[in-house]
């Protein structure tokens, strides 16, 4: 349940629609909601969770968080992290270039 102090931490989510590309904006909105864990928190609040189950879940989440941090650290040390980030950046640039071509093609017609 929301407590009065929780409202002070609330910040609005905003996604802008460019060139009437609603599908892209909606995809970004869904990923933003998932990243902020809004739906998962809502679903958790909708059902009762026994204290023992909550404790187990929190412990499992903490272990996963530590394991991910260790994995990221190993990737940074081995240089794999930079390769992963470069691939992500390349994919992002490729998508942006495809969008630019698509807009340029639609403008030329």
C-alpha positions in Angstrom: 0.0 0.0 0.0 1.1 3.5 -0.6 2.1 5.5 2.4 2.1 9.3 2.5 5.9 9.5 2.3 5.8 7.4 -0.9 4.0 10.1 -2.8 7.0 12.4 -2.4 9.2 10.0 -4.3 6.7 9.7 -7.2 7.9 11.1 -10.5 5.9 11.1 -13.7 6.7 8.9 -16.7 6.7 10.6 -20.1 7.2 9.2 -23.6 7.0 11.6 -26.6 5.6 10.5 -29.9 7.7 11.6 -32.9 6.5 11.6 -36.5 3.2 9.9 -35.5 5.1 6.7 -34.6 2.7 5.5 -31.9 4.0 1.9 -32.0 7.5 3.0 -31.2 6.4 5.3 -28.4 4.2 2.6 -26.9 7.1 0.1 -27.0 9.3 2.6 -25.2 6.5 3.2 -22.6 6.1 -0.5 -21.9 9.9 -0.9 -21.5 9.9 2.1 -19.2 7.1 0.7 -17.1 9.0 -2.7 -16.9 12.2 -1.0 -16.0 10.5 1.0 -13.2 8.8 -2.2 -12.0 5.5 -0.5 -11.8 3.4 -3.5 -12.9 5.2 -6.0 -10.7 4.7 -3.7 -7.7 1.1 -3.4 -8.5 0.6 -7.1 -8.9 2.4 -7.7 -5.6 0.1 -5.3 -3.8 -2.9 -7.1 -5.2 -2.3 -10.4 -3.3 -1.2 -11.3 0.2 2.3 -12.6 0.6 3.1 -14.6 3.7 6.0 -13.1 5.7 8.1 -16.3 5.2 7.5 -16.2 1.5 8.4 -12.5 1.3 11.6 -13.2 3.2 12.5 -16.0 0.8 11.7 -13.8 -2.2 13.8 -10.9 -0.9 16.7 -13.2 -0.2 16.5 -14.7 -3.6 16.4 -11.2 -5.2 19.4 -10.1 -3.2 21.4 -13.2 -4.3 20.5 -12.5 -7.9 21.5 -8.9 -7.6 24.9 -9.9 -6.1 25.4 -12.5 -8.8 24.7 -10.0 -11.6 27.1 -7.5 -10.0 29.8 -10.2 -9.9 29.1 -11.2 -13.5 29.3 -7.5 -14.6 32.6 -7.1 -12.7 34.0 -10.2 -14.4 32.9 -8.9 -17.8 34.5 -5.5 -17.1 37.8 -7.1 -16.1 37.9 -9.4 -19.1 37.0 -6.6 -21.5 33.8 -8.4 -22.5 31.7 -5.5 -21.0 33.1 -3.1 -23.6 32.3 -5.5 -26.4 28.7 -5.9 -25.2 28.3 -2.1 -24.9 29.7 -1.6 -28.4 27.3 -4.1 -29.8 24.4 -2.4 -28.1 25.5 1.0 -29.4 25.9 -0.5 -32.9 22.4 -1.9 -32.9 21.0 1.4 -31.6 22.8 3.3 -34.3 21.6 0.9 -37.0 18.0 1.3 -35.8 18.4 5.1 -35.9 19.9 5.0 -39.4 17.0 2.8 -40.6 14.5 5.3 -39.1 16.3 8.2 -40.8 16.1 6.3 -44.1 12.5 5.6 -43.6 11.7 9.2 -42.9 13.8 10.4 -45.8 12.1 8.0 -48.2 8.6 9.1 -47.0 9.6 12.8 -47.3 10.9 12.3 -50.9 7.7 10.7 -52.0 
